[in-house]
Amino acid sequence: MGADVDSTVIGSLMGHDAFTHQALGSSALMVIGALHARPHQTASELIVTASVSRATAYRTLNRLLSHGLVHQTGETWSLAPRALEGFGNSHPDAVTDLQVTPAHGWDRIADQYGTTGTSASRKALHAAERAAYRKALEGLAEHRAKALVVVRDGRSVLVPAVRPDEISAAWHGPHGAVTNPATGVADPEWRIATDGRLILITPRDERSYDELAAAHTNALREWESAA
């Protein structure tokens, strides 16, 4: 035997304030869903079918029992006739039990626990968070350069955006050298390609600067041809 709950029942009940953490809790949803899927279960069986711990199972059953939402017959438990509507009743064999106060709807249960309005407040908070997120995205979009697209042979070609390695004209030294802005001296490890972008020269590069610059030029010419 494994977990076995009626997810439709759980989905229809989970929006009620009676099932917030401070009230009956989500474990009550699982126990009710399990008992609706398969009535007359022992606490040990509910531990498995409702996927709750032993302590949680007994605590939840006693809490539901105090509202008349479940009945206990020997070692087995079952839902009260109108438990899914939030209405409890006293078991015929326990009418003298003063601890059982039949519930009169989910709203009344929420009132007893002081959780009325919790779901509405949570929905309002989530709506405010979504609105703030959308506003932040709109703010970013306003500062983001719009993508440029050209059409070639009936197909859209994205125009390359400005890259972050573009350098200021003040850094351009003679013959493609790069002037270090901190020292004012040309940095031998960097060169400027013909399209104004940086090229890092390292011992692992198999091509010379002129070859790299030519590759940049060819790539730029190919793109301009496509555009």
N, C-alpha and C positions, 0 to 999 in steps of 0.2 A: 504494500500500500504506500502510495506517495501523496504529494500535495494534491488536494482536490477541493477547489472552491468554485463558486459560481461568480465569475467575473462580471457578469451583467448586473447581478445584485449589488456587488461591491461598487461598480461604477455609478449606479443610481443613488447610492447612499453616501458616497464619500464627500459630496458637496455640502452636507449638512453640518452645521456648527456643533452638533452633538458628538461628532467623531474627531474633533480637534484633539491635540495632544493633552490639553488640560481637562478634557471631558472623558468620553468613553475611549478615545484613542483609536489608532489604526488597527490595533490588535483585535478590537471588537468587530471591525469590518471583516477581518479574516475569519474569525470564529463564526460570525453570522453567515458569511459566504460558504463556509465549510458545512455548517449544519443545514443550510438550505440545499446544498448539493447532495448531501447524504444525511438524513435525519437519524436521531438516536445513536449518538457516538459517545464513547467514554472519553474522559479527559486525556487518557493516554493516546487514543486514536486522534483526537483533535490536535495534539502536539505535532503529529505528522501531517494530517490533512490541512491544517491551518498554518503550518510552518511557523509555529511559535514555541517558545521554551516552556518547560513544565511550570515554572513559577508564573509566567505570563498567562498561560492557559487557565490556571486556577484563579488568578487574580481577575482576569477578564470574565470568566464564567460567573464568579461571585458578584461582580459589578453588574453584569446583565441580569443576574437573578434578582438583585435588589430592586430592579425596575420592572420585574415581572416579564422580561423579554425572553427568557429561557425557562424551561422546566427541567427538573432533575427527578428521574425515576430510578431509584437504586443507584447504579453507577453510570447510567446513560443520561445524556442531555439532548434536548430538542428545543426548537423555537416555539414561542407562544404563537397562537393562531394569527395574530395581527402584528407580529413583531416587526415585519418589514415595513410597516407603516408607522412604527414608533409607539405602538400601543401595546402595553403589557397587561397581563392579568395574573391573578393568583392561582396557583395550582390547586385543584379541588382538595388535595390531601394536605395542603399547607395554608388554608384560609386563616388559620389562627396565628400564622407567622407574622409578627408585627414588623419585621425588618423588610418585608416585601411591600413596596409602595408602587402599584402599577403605574407605568408611564402613560402619558396622554399626548403622545406625538413628539417628534424629534425637537421641535422648537421649545417645548416645555422642558425637555431634558437639558437642552443648551442653557435655558434660563436657570435651571438648578445649579449648573456648574459655572455659570457666569461667563459663558463663551459666545453668547449671542452677538452676531455681527463680526465674528472673527473671519469668516470666509469672505465677507464683503470687503473688509479692510485689507485682506491679503490680495484680493483681486484688484483693488484700487492701487495698492502698492506696486503690483506687477505691471499694471497699465501705465503707471507713472514711470517705472523703470524702462519699459519699452519705448515710451515717448521720449525720454531723455536719451536713450540709445540712438533712436532715429534722428534726433536733433544733432547729436554728436556726429553721426555719419554725414548728415547734410552739411555740417560745418567743415568736415574734412573734404567733402566733395567740392565745396566752394573754393578751396585752396589747391585743389588738384587740377593739373592741366588736363584739358580735354584731349582725348585720343584723336589723332588725325588719321583718316583713312582715305586711300585712293582706290579707284576701281580699275582693274586691268583684266581684260579678257573675261569680263563678267564676274570677276572674283575680287573681293576686298583685300587690300594689302595695307597692313598697319604701318604707319610712318613711325620710325624709331624715335622714342622720346629722348630728351636730353639726359645724358648719363651723369651720375654723381662725380665722375672723375674728370669732368670738364674743368680746366684751370683758367685762372685769371690771366689776361694778356700781360699783366705786370710780371708774371713768372716766366714769360717766354725769353729765353736767352738766344744768342747768335747760333746759327746753324742747327736749330732744333734742340739746343740745350735747355735745361730747366733750371731756373734760378731758385735756390732755396730761400723762401721768404724770411726765414729766421736768421740766416747768416748772410744773405745777399750774394752767396757764391754759387756757381753752377754745380749741380749735383750730377756726378758722372753716371749714376745708376738709373737716371731717368732721362727719357727723350720725349719730344713732342711729335706726334704723328702729323701728317699733312692735314688731317681733319681737326686738328687742335686738341686731340686727346692724348693722355699720358701713355707712354710705353715704358714698362719696367724692364731694364736690361739686367739679366742675371747670367751667371756662368752656364746655366743649363740651357739657355737659349741657343738654338742651332742656327737661327737666322740673324743676320746683321740688322742694324737699325734701318739701313736703306731697304732691305728686303721686307722688314716689318712695315715700314712706311708705305712701300709699294703695295703690300697686301691690303692695308687700310684704304689706300687710294682706289684699288680695284674694287673692293667691297662697296665703297661709297659710289663709284661710278655705276656699278651694277644696280644698286638701289635707285639711283637717279634715273637710270634707264627704265626700270620698272615703273617708277612713278610717272 
